[in-house]
């Protein structure tokens, strides 16, 4: 409570939340830029702010989620109420920051090191807001704010950040829609598809295991936490597949990793493909198409909510993607098989989203 009232948390949020809706780190191949070189004091201040937020949010999350940090393992009712009050105040600070950043020009892209600690701080904030039911977003606009921040962050995560991506993709609240609410153990289509893609091969599972250990957690294998094996030290070069001969089949272990997703990842779902294996039976093919229809409908609903709430606001996630790119991916959804297109919701969602994007384009010309 003293840390929150001291103003340190609020000032730290200023450094982190200005990047909340940035959908990609541009020019990260340039390890340093002029701004970084000319402001060493500011860099130290930003790094300290991110570290403070990660530590503060981690402690707050442990208390709010009833994971007592007290030696005797027992927290009093008053301590619990105080923790929830602090969490609610922190949530209001985050919401206020998200509302105000749209009034400022987009910040310049940070160096690769800065991007890492900014992403880590934002990840801890999104994880707290999504996982703590007592302070979860409770209205439409507030939920869309957190989603926009989470979707932008997911698009920016790089190789090595698979553990953060897995945790964010596991938050049901980020993917519930009017049609798919995740009730009674129901799997959320888009969420399930992305999690499958995150560990769809031996290499990707090894990378995910390494990433969890890198973030001081247990791995995903039965061996649990432990030393890194040489085979788990991945780099982008590991994923460059050698030329494949015409008579060779597709090797899943040479497929491209899903991370980084890129800023258009949610729109790219609409222009993806459905490819049943040749040996699939008619029943298997039918089930695959039903799943594909659910993923597309879910994606259209999420995108419609984002467009309706934020529209052309220049700082929000959806506005950073050009109308032409949106229309390209949206139009490609019409190339799905008939079993997907004849879903009764597809036409209405497609039409409303198309009108929303085209009217936005006409309004800006």
C-alpha positions in Angstrom: 0.0 0.0 0.0 2.9 2.4 0.8 4.5 1.7 -2.5 1.3 2.4 -4.4 0.6 5.6 -2.5 4.2 6.8 -2.9 3.6 7.6 -6.5 6.4 5.2 -7.7 3.9 2.8 -9.3 2.1 5.5 -11.1 5.3 7.1 -12.4 6.5 3.6 -13.5 3.3 3.0 -15.4 4.1 6.1 -17.5 7.2 4.4 -18.9 5.5 1.1 -19.7 1.9 2.0 -20.7 3.0 4.5 -23.5 3.9 1.3 -25.5 0.7 -0.6 -24.6 -0.9 -0.5 -28.0 2.3 -0.7 -30.1 1.7 -3.6 -32.4 5.3 -4.2 -33.5 8.8 -3.1 -32.6 10.2 -1.5 -35.8 13.9 -1.5 -36.6 14.8 -3.8 -33.7 17.6 -5.1 -35.9 19.3 -1.8 -35.0 20.4 -2.8 -31.5 20.8 0.8 -30.4 19.3 4.1 -31.6 20.3 7.7 -31.0 17.7 8.2 -28.3 19.1 5.3 -26.3 22.7 6.6 -26.6 21.8 10.1 -25.6 19.8 9.4 -22.5 21.6 6.9 -20.2 19.9 8.3 -17.1 16.5 7.9 -18.7 17.4 4.3 -19.7 18.3 3.5 -16.1 15.0 5.1 -14.9 13.0 3.1 -17.4 14.7 -0.2 -16.5 14.1 0.5 -12.8 10.5 1.3 -13.5 9.9 -2.0 -15.4 11.6 -4.0 -12.7 9.6 -2.3 -10.0 6.3 -3.0 -11.8 7.2 -6.7 -12.4 8.1 -7.1 -8.7 5.0 -5.2 -7.4 2.6 -7.0 -9.7 4.1 -10.4 -8.9 3.7 -9.8 -5.2 0.2 -8.4 -5.6 -0.8 -11.4 -7.8 0.4 -13.9 -5.1 -1.7 -12.2 -2.5 -4.9 -11.6 -4.5 -4.8 -15.2 -5.8 -4.6 -16.5 -2.2 -1.1 -17.7 -2.5 0.0 -16.5 0.9 3.6 -15.2 1.3 3.4 -15.1 5.0 5.6 -17.4 7.0 2.7 -19.0 8.9 0.8 -19.5 5.7 -2.2 -17.7 7.0 -3.5 -14.3 5.8 -6.2 -12.5 7.8 -9.5 -11.3 6.3 -8.4 -7.7 6.7 -5.1 -8.3 4.8 -7.1 -9.9 2.1 -9.5 -7.0 1.8 -6.5 -4.6 1.9 -4.9 -6.5 -0.9 -8.0 -6.4 -3.0 -8.3 -2.7 -2.4 -4.7 -2.2 -3.6 -5.4 -4.4 -6.6 -8.5 -2.4 -7.5 -6.6 0.9 -7.2 -3.8 -0.5 -9.4 -6.4 -1.6 -12.0 -7.8 1.9 -12.1 -4.4 3.3 -12.6 -3.8 1.0 -15.6 -7.2 1.8 -17.0 -6.6 5.5 -16.7 -3.2 5.1 -18.4 -4.8 3.2 -21.3 -7.4 5.9 -21.7 -4.9 8.8 -21.8 -2.2 7.4 -24.0 -4.3 8.0 -27.1 -3.8 11.7 -26.6 0.0 11.5 -27.1 1.9 10.7 -30.3 3.2 7.2 -30.8 6.6 6.7 -29.1 9.8 5.8 -31.1 10.7 2.1 -31.3 13.1 1.1 -28.4 16.3 -0.9 -28.7 16.1 -4.7 -28.4 17.0 -4.6 -24.7 14.4 -2.0 -23.9 11.8 -3.9 -25.8 12.5 -7.0 -23.6 11.9 -5.3 -20.3 8.9 -3.3 -21.5 7.3 -6.5 -22.8 8.0 -8.3 -19.5 6.4 -5.5 -17.5 3.3 -5.4 -19.7 3.0 -9.2 -19.6 2.9 -9.1 -15.8 0.2 -6.5 -15.8 -2.0 -8.3 -18.4 -1.6 -11.6 -16.6 -2.7 -10.0 -13.3 -5.8 -8.3 -14.8 -6.8 -11.5 -16.5 -6.1 -14.1 -13.9 -7.4 -12.3 -10.8 -11.1 -12.8 -10.9 -11.8 -10.2 -8.2 -10.4 -7.4 -10.4 -11.0 -8.8 -13.9 -12.3 -6.3 -16.5 -16.1 -6.0 -15.9 -17.4 -3.9 -18.7 -17.2 -3.9 -22.5 -14.8 -1.0 -23.0 -12.5 -1.9 -20.2 -12.3 -5.5 -21.5 -11.5 -4.3 -25.0 -8.7 -2.1 -23.5 -7.0 -5.0 -21.9 -7.5 -7.2 -25.0 -6.0 -4.5 -27.3 -3.0 -4.4 -25.0 -2.7 -8.2 -24.9 -3.1 -8.6 -28.6 -0.5 -6.0 -29.4 1.9 -7.7 -26.9 1.3 -11.1 -28.4 2.2 -9.7 -31.8 5.5 -8.3 -30.5 6.8 -11.4 -28.6 10.0 -12.9 -30.0 11.7 -16.2 -30.1 12.4 -17.1 -26.4 9.1 -15.5 -25.3 7.0 -18.6 -26.0 6.2 -19.1 -22.3 4.7 -15.6 -22.0 2.7 -16.3 -25.2 1.4 -19.6 -23.7 0.2 -18.0 -20.5 -1.5 -15.1 -22.4 -3.1 -17.5 -24.8 -4.4 -19.5 -21.8 -6.4 -16.6 -20.5 -10.0 -17.3 -21.4 -11.2 -13.8 -20.8 -9.1 -12.6 -23.8 -10.9 -14.9 -26.2 -14.5 -15.2 -25.0 -17.1 -13.9 -27.5 -21.0 -13.8 -27.5 -21.0 -17.2 -29.2 -18.1 -18.8 -27.5 -18.1 -18.1 -23.7 -16.0 -21.0 -22.5 -18.8 -22.2 -20.2 -18.9 -25.7 -18.7 -15.4 -26.6 -19.9 -16.1 -25.6 -23.5 -12.9 -25.0 -25.4 -12.6 -21.5 -27.0 -11.8 -22.2 -30.7 -9.3 -19.5 -31.5 -7.5 -20.0 -28.2 -7.3 -23.8 -28.6 -6.0 -23.5 -32.2 -3.2 -21.0 -31.3 -2.1 -23.2 -28.3 -1.9 -26.2 -30.6 0.2 -24.3 -33.0 2.5 -23.2 -30.2 3.6 -26.8 -29.6 2.8 -28.6 -32.8 6.2 -30.3 -33.3 9.1 -31.7 -31.3 11.2 -28.6 -31.9 8.4 -26.2 -30.9 7.8 -28.2 -27.7 11.5 -28.1 -26.9 11.5 -24.3 -27.4 8.5 -23.9 -25.2 10.1 -26.0 -22.5 13.3 -23.9 -22.7 11.3 -20.7 -22.6 9.5 -21.7 -19.4 12.8 -22.5 -17.8 14.3 -19.3 -19.0 11.5 -17.4 -17.2 12.3 -19.2 -13.9 9.5 -21.7 -14.2 9.2 -25.5 -14.6 9.5 -26.9 -18.0 6.7 -28.7 -19.8 8.5 -32.1 -19.8 8.4 -34.7 -17.0 11.9 -33.7 -16.1 10.5 -30.4 -14.8 12.9 -27.6 -13.8 16.6 -28.2 -14.4 19.6 -27.3 -16.4 19.3 -26.3 -20.0 20.3 -28.9 -22.6 22.2 -27.9 -25.7 19.3 -29.1 -27.8 17.0 -26.6 -26.1 19.1 -23.5 -26.9 17.2 -22.3 -30.0 18.0 -19.5 -32.3 16.3 -18.2 -35.4 18.9 -20.1 -37.6 17.6 -23.4 -36.2 14.3 -22.9 -38.0 15.7 -22.4 -41.5 14.5 -25.5 -43.2 16.8 -27.1 -45.8 15.5 -27.4 -49.4 13.0 -30.2 -49.7 13.0 -32.6 -52.6 9.8 -32.9 -54.6 9.2 -36.5 -53.4 9.6 -35.7 -49.7 6.7 -35.1 -47.4 6.3 -32.2 -45.0 8.4 -32.6 -41.9 6.6 -31.0 -38.9 9.9 -30.4 -37.1 11.0 -28.1 -39.9 7.9 -26.0 -39.9 8.1 -22.3 -39.1 7.6 -21.4 -35.4 4.4 -19.5 -34.5 6.4 -16.9 -32.5 6.7 -14.1 -33.5 3.1 -13.8 -34.5 3.4 -10.4 -36.0 1.1 -7.4 -35.7 -1.6 -8.8 -38.1 -1.9 -12.2 -36.4 -5.6 -11.9 -35.6 -6.4 -10.8 -39.1 -4.2 -13.4 -40.7 -6.4 -16.1 -39.1 -9.1 -15.1 -41.6 -6.8 -15.8 -44.6 -5.4 -19.1 -43.3 -6.1 -22.4 -44.9 -7.8 -25.6 -44.0 -5.9 -28.6 -45.2 -7.2 -32.0 -44.2 -4.5 -34.7 -44.5 -5.0 -37.0 -47.6 -5.7 -40.0 -45.4 -8.5 -38.2 -43.5 -11.9 -39.8 -43.6 -15.1 -38.0 -44.5 -16.0 -37.8 -40.8 -12.6 -36.4 -39.9 -12.8 -33.8 -42.7 -16.2 -32.8 -41.5 -15.0 -32.3 -37.9 -12.0 -30.3 -39.1 -14.3 -27.9 -41.1 -16.6 -27.5 -38.1 -13.6 -26.5 -36.0 -12.4 -24.2 -38.7 -15.8 -22.5 -38.9 -15.7 -21.9 -35.1 -12.2 -20.4 -35.3 -13.3 -18.0 -38.1 -16.6 -17.0 -36.4 -14.7 -16.4 -33.1 -12.1 -14.3 -34.9 -14.7 -12.2 -36.7 -16.5 -11.6 -33.4 -13.3 -10.4 -31.6 -12.4 -8.2 -34.5 -15.9 -6.7 -34.7 -15.8 -5.8 -31.0 -12.4 -4.2 -31.4 -13.5 -2.1 -34.4 -16.7 -1.1 -32.7 -15.0 0.1 -29.6 -11.9 1.8 -31.0 -12.6 2.5 -34.6 -9.9 4.7 -36.2 -8.3 5.9 -32.9 -4.7 6.2 -34.0 -3.1 4.6 -30.9 -5.1 1.5 -30.6 -4.2 -1.9 -31.8 -6.7 -2.2 -34.7 -6.0 1.3 -36.1 -2.3 0.5 -36.6 -3.3 -2.0 -39.4 -4.2 -0.4 -42.7 -7.7 -0.7 -44.0 -6.3 -2.3 -47.2 -4.6 -5.0 -45.1 -7.8 -5.6 -43.1 -9.9 -5.9 -46.3 -7.4 -8.2 -47.9 -7.6 -10.7 -45.0 -11.3 -10.3 -44.6 -11.9 -10.9 -48.3 -9.7 -14.0 -48.1 -12.1 -15.5 -45.6 -14.5 -16.0 -48.5 -12.2 -18.6 -49.9 -12.9 -21.1 -47.2 -14.9 -24.2 -48.0 -18.7 -24.0 -48.2 -19.1 -25.7 -44.9 -17.4 -22.7 -43.3 -19.2 -20.0 -45.3 -22.7 -21.2 -44.9 -22.5 -20.8 -41.1 -25.5 -18.5 -40.3 -23.3 -16.1 -38.4 -20.6 -15.7 -41.1 -22.6 -13.5 -43.4 -23.7 -11.0 -40.8 -20.3 -10.7 -39.1 -18.5 -10.4 -42.5 -20.9 -7.7 -43.7 -20.8 -5.6 -40.5 -17.0 -5.7 -40.4 -16.7 -4.9 -44.1 -19.0 -1.9 -43.7 -17.1 -0.7 -40.6 -13.8 -0.8 -42.4 -14.9 0.8 -45.6 -16.8 3.5 -43.8 -13.7 4.2 -41.8 -11.7 4.5 -45.0 -14.2 6.9 -46.6 -14.2 9.0 -43.5 -10.4 9.5 -43.6 -10.3 10.5 -47.3 
